[in-house]
Amino acid sequence: MSFQVTIEDGVAELIWEFPPVNAFTAAQWQELATVVRELSVEPSANCVVLGAKGRGFQCGVDVKELQADADIIYAANRGCREAFGAIYDCPIPTIAACHGFVLGGGIAIAGSCDVVIASEDALFGLPEIDRGAMGAATHLRRLFPEQATRRMFFTGEPISAAEAYRLGALEAVVPPEALLDEARALARKIASKSPLALRLAKEALNGIEVMEPKRSYRYEQGFTLELYGSPDSQEARDAFVQKRDSKFED
């Protein structure tokens, strides 16, 4: 199943479902970027809701694809950068409707959005340190305070929707069955505003951030690539695919 888009009452819904866990291949990351850019110039859309079907919102890159071909990391990195940048640059407000696992790239998608709403079963985390990689700390910092960001980045441990709400990352936490309705209600409220005002407001808010996420994420990716070429990274990926504990040399 590809990315599904519907537009009604000024609200564009972008929904995906890629079983079993909504991990994206390099090509799917690039497709996400393309779809968001198309919505960016869609005159009938004043707000975008990004959500998913299945077991969780999104859990990053397809590790099995990377395991099969290590060179895919370059296309995956480029696709991620393009997708997150397209969401961040989208000239109309974006709302992430998150359920289940929101991991790795899922954090980056949510962190690139303007507002995040989650269901009660959502878990937010960056497990990259246990996958032989790094990434999305840039976007994690858009959601959480500095100390929480560092703890999550260093440990790889996720936090609950309730804790994410306590830390100020979420606009609301709702029952799973109410998630999309809650996101749609907020999107309709936003979409009812002046199209010009919304676009100017979005450009202004992006412009006043201390360091825009695309540049800091590009800087961050240098370290990701450095780690990816190491034996530790290969061992972490091998262990993940083989469903065993990692064994790192001293």
N, C-alpha and C positions, 0 to 999 in steps of 0.2 A: 504494500500500500504506500502510495506517495503522500506528499503533504496535501491536505485538503483545505480549501479556502471557500468561505461563504461570506457574503456582505449583506447586511440588513440594517436599516435605520442608522446608517453612518458607521456601523461597527463591523470591522472585518475580523473574522475568526480564522485563525491558522492552527489547524489541529493535525497531529501526526500520530502514527501507530506503526512501529517497526518491531515486531516480536523478535526475541522473547522479552527484551529489557529496554527497548528504545535507545540502544546505542547506535550511533550514526557512523556509516562508512565515510571515507573522505569525500566521495561523490555526493553523499546525502548532505554533508555540511555545506558543500558548494550550492546544492539545490536549495537549501534553506536560505542562503544569502540571496539567491536569485529571486525566490518567492517574496521575501521581505522587500527587496528593492522594487519589485513590481507593485506591491501594495503602497509603497512610498509615493508613487506617482498616480495612484488610483484616485480620481476626483470624488468618487462616492464614499470614500473611507475617511473618517475623522479620528478613528481610534482603532487599535489592533489588540485583540486578545490572543495570546499564544498559550496553547494547552495541548494535552495529549490524552490518548486512550491507552488502556493496558495497565501494566503493573506499576508504572511510575512515570514521572514527568520526563526525565531524560538522565542518562548515566554516562554521557561522554562519548569518547571515540570507541570504535569497535576494536577491542584489544585483540581479538582473534584475527582480524584483518592485518593488524600490525605484526602479530606473531608470524603470520604466513609470509609477509614481505616487509622487512624492516625499512625499506626505502619509502614505503607508503607514508612514513612519518612526515615527510616534506609536504605531500599533498594534503594530509590530514591537518597539519599545522596551518597551512594556507587556507584551507576550507574553514577551519575554526575561526581564524582571524577575520575572514570575509564575512562569516555569518554573524559573529558578535558585533563587528563593526557596522553591518547593515542594520541590526536591531538598534544599536546605540544611535546611529545617524538617522534613523527613520524620522522624518519631519513631523510625524503625528505621534501622540502619546501611545505607549505600549504597556500592556498589562500582562504579567505572567500569572497563569492559573496553575498552581503546582500541586501535585498529589504524589503519594508514594515516595519513591526515592528521587531526590534532586541532587545528583552527584556529578562532580567533575564538570563536564560541559553543561549539565543542567544548571549548575550554579552560575556559570558564565552567561547562559541565556537569561536566567532570572536577574542577574546582576546588571545586565545590559538594558533591562526594561526600566520603565519609569515607576511602576507600581507592582508589588507582588502580593498576591492573595494565595493562601494555602489551605488545603484540607487538613483535618486533624491528624491524618495518618502520614503526613509528609515528614521526610527526614532530609536534612540539608548537610552536605559534607563534601570534602575534597579528599578522596582516598588515594590520590596520585602518588603519595610518598610510598605506598605499598604496591604500586603498579610500575615502579621504575620510571616515574615521570614527575613533572611538576606542571603547574599551569592553573589559571583562573583565580590566582590570589588577587589580581587586579579587580576582578568582579566580586570576589568575596568581600573585599574592602568597601565596595559600594553598598553592601548589605549590612555588615556587622562592624562593631567597634574594633579598634586596632588589636586589643589584647585577645578578644574572642577570635578574630581572624587568625592570629598567630598560633593560638592553641589548636584550632581546627586544622591549620595547615601542617603543623608539626606532628600531630597525632594521627591525622587521617580519620578521626572519629566523628561521626555525624551527630547532629543535635536535632531535637524534636521541633515540630511546628510551634508548640507552646513556648519552648525556650527561644526560638527564633523571634517569636512575637514579643517576648519579654525584652529582647535585645534591640527591638525596634526595626527589624528587617521586614516585617510583614504589615500590610494594611489591615488584614483580617485573617482569622482562622475559623473555618466553617466545617460542618459535616461534609463528608465526601460527596454526597448526593446534591449538595447545594453549591458546590464549588463554581461550576460554570455559570449558574444563575447569578451568583454574587459578582463574578467578574463582568458578566454582561450588563448588570444593573449599573455598575460604576462606569463601564465603557459607554453606555447610552447617555449617562449624565455628562460625561466629558464630550462625547460626540455632538451633543446639543449646542455646544459653545461655538463661537465664531471660528470658522476654518482658518482664517488669517491669524486670529489671536492665538489659536492653539499652535500654529506653526512658528510664530514669532516667539511664543513662550518656550517652546521646546528648544529652539535655537539658542535663546538666551540662557536657559538653564544649562545646556551642554557647554556653552561658551564660558561659564563662570566656574566650572570645575577646575581644581588646582592643576591637575594633569589629566588630559583626556585619556580614557581607557585604551583606545587603540594604540597610542604611543607607548604607554606603560606596559601593555600586553606584549607589544613587539619586543620591548626591552626584556621582558620576562621570558619570552620564547628562546632567547639566546641561551639562558641557563637550562631550559627544558631540553634543547638539542644537545647541550654539553652532557647532561645526565644520560640522555637516551643512548649515547654512544658508548656508555660504560658497561663493564661486566655486571655491576649491580643492577642496572636497568634490565639487562637481558635475563638475569636470574629472577628478578621480580616478575617479569612477564611469563617466564617458563613456569614458575610456581603457581601463578594465577591460573594459567590454562590447564596445568596438571592437577589443580586443586590440592596443593600441598603448601607447607610453610616454606618461606624463603630461607635460603642458607647463604649468607654473605660471608666472604673471606675477610679476615682481619686486615 
